[in-house]
Amino acid sequence: MAKKIGILILIVIISIILASIYGILHNQISYSISSEYFTKFKFDQIGEWLHQVENERIAISFVGFVSTWWFGLLLGLIIGIVGMFQPNSKIMWKSGIGAIFRTLGIAIGIGLVGILVGRFLISNLNANWNLPAELIDRKNFLTAGTMHNFSYFGGIIGLIYGIIYQLKIKKHHKESER
């Protein structure tokens, strides 16, 4: 049991690190799509002081970290706890790491779909949304925002898939013991 608790802690730490890196890189991409998404929206949402940071790329990296580390914590805890039900620590490790990377892959994939949906669908809708004043590039702003929303949705779908993946491994191992 002590080994499994150690693996649980390791899974949580790895999840936090990967989610943070994902958030930082994700924001670098979405900033390239729309700097206004950050300067006219996210900076105000996270903290006014971000407008004072000289290098906007550093500021958006901070925003990416703050926006995703907690999801990594939640993801790691859930995947780690589900992993505790595996028959042994070796299978717990394999299923936990597999679930984390599957979740990450799904979040990335759905985030990329979000770029396409934002670019070709959402930004072309003639909806009266509450967008920031003096927005210069509405289309790119909405594309970046859609990418962000889809990425969170992808993380949730990935987490569900990661849990199912772990349960399948448990079931397969149980059936192979018969």
N, C-alpha and C positions, 0 to 999 in steps of 0.2 A: 504493500500500500504506500509506503514511503517513496518508492520509486515512481509510482503513478502520480503522487502529489508533486514530485520534482518535475515530471514531464508536464503536468498541468501548468505549473509556473513557467516553464520554458516555452510552452505553447503560447501563453498569454504574452510573454515578453516578445517573442518572435512576431506575433500578430500586431502588437503595438508598433514595432519597428517597421514592419512591412506596410501597415496602414499609413504610417507617417510618411514614409518614402513615397507611397502612392499619392498621398495628398499633395506633397510638394511638387512632384512631377506633373500631376494632373493640373495643378494650378499654373505651372509654367506653360503648359499647352493651352489652357483656356485663356490665359493672359495674352498669348500670341493671337488668339482668335479675337478677343475683345479686352483691351486694357480698361475700358470704361466699366466693364462688369465689376472690376475691383475698385477703381477710383471713384465711381459714382454709386456703388452699392455695397460690396463686401467690406470695404474698409470702414464704412459707417456702421455696418452690422457688427463687426468684430471689435472695432475700437477706433475712435476718431484720431488717436495719436498716430495711426498708420499713415495718415496723410503727410506726416512730418518726416517719415523715414526717407532718407535721400535716395536710396536704390529701391525702386518699386519691385524689382525681382526678389529682393530679400524680404520685403514686406509680404509679397504674395506667397513666398515660401512659408513664412510664419503663419499666414492665414491657412495654408494647406495643412500644416502640422496641427494647428488648433482645431481645424474642422474634421480631422480624421483619426487622431490618436485614440480618442474615446471609443470610436467604432472598432478599432483594433482590440481595445480592452474588452469590449462586449463580445466581439467575435471570438477572441481567444478564450474567454471564460466559458462561453456556450460550447464551443468545439472541444475544449479541454474537459468540461464536465461530461459531455456525451462520451468522450473518449475513455473516461474512467470506467465505463461499463464494458469495455473490451476485456477479453479474457486474460490478457497479460500486458505488461508495459511495452513490449516490443510492438505488438499490434496497435496499442494505444498511440505510440509515437508515429507509426506508419500511417494510421488512419487520420490522426490529427494534422500532421504536416500535409498529407494529401488533401484534406478538407480545406486547409488554409489556402493552398495554392490554387485549388479549384475555385474557391470563393474569389480570390484575387483575379483570376483569369476571367471569370464571369463578369465581375465589376468592370474590368478594363473593356471587355467586349461590348457590354451594354452601354458604357460611357461613349464608346466610339459610335455606336448606333445613335446615341443621343446627339452627337455632332450632326449626323445626317438628318435626323428628324428635326432638329433645330434649324438647320440651314434650309432644308427644302419644304418643311411643313409649318412648323410653329412660327417662324419669322415671316412667313407669307400670309398668315392669318390677319385679317383686318379687325382684330380684337382691341377693345379699349382697356388695355391693362394699365395698371398704376406703375408706370416706368419712371425712372429718374428724370428730373427736369434737365433740359438742355442736352439731351442725348444726341450724339452726333451719328452713331452707327447702330441703329435699332436692330438690324438683321444680325450683326455679329454679337451684340449684347444678348439677344434672345438665344442665339446658337450656344454661346458659352453657358448661359443659365440652364438651358435644356441639357447640356452635357453634364453639368453638376447634378441636376435632379436625377437624370438617368443613372449616374454613377452610384448614388445612394440606393436607388432602386435595385441596381445590379448587385450591390453589396448584400442587400436583403435576400434577393433571389439566390445569390451565391451561398449565403449562410444556410438557407433552407436546403440547397443541393448538398452542401458540405455535411449537414446532419444526415441526410438520406444516404450519402456515400458511406459515412461511418456505420450506419445501421446495417447497410448491405454487407460491409466487411464483417461485422459481428455475426450476421445471419449465415454468411458463407463459412465462417470459421466453425460455427456451431454445427452446421450441416456436415462439414468435413470430418468432424469428430465422431459422427455416428458410424 
